[in-house]
Amino acid sequence: MLKKSILFSFFLLCIINGFAQDTVSNVNDESFMTSNGKIYVVVAVVVVIVVGLFLYLANLDKKISRLENSKKS
């Protein structure tokens, strides 16, 4: 019970600290990423990673299907 209450208190303090960071920010109307145009680079990298993962999973699914069919024969 003591461990759970200590863990709960720790997470509660982390959440409060996270909210406190938002109130003290000195960010203009445009954020740093959009003002420099770097957000498009980030989006492009994320899209490439997600597409690569889907292609890998599709290829893996084909290989597993071929193995399953060869075991049935």
Order of alpha helices (4+ residues) and beta strands (2+ residues): alpha-alpha-alpha
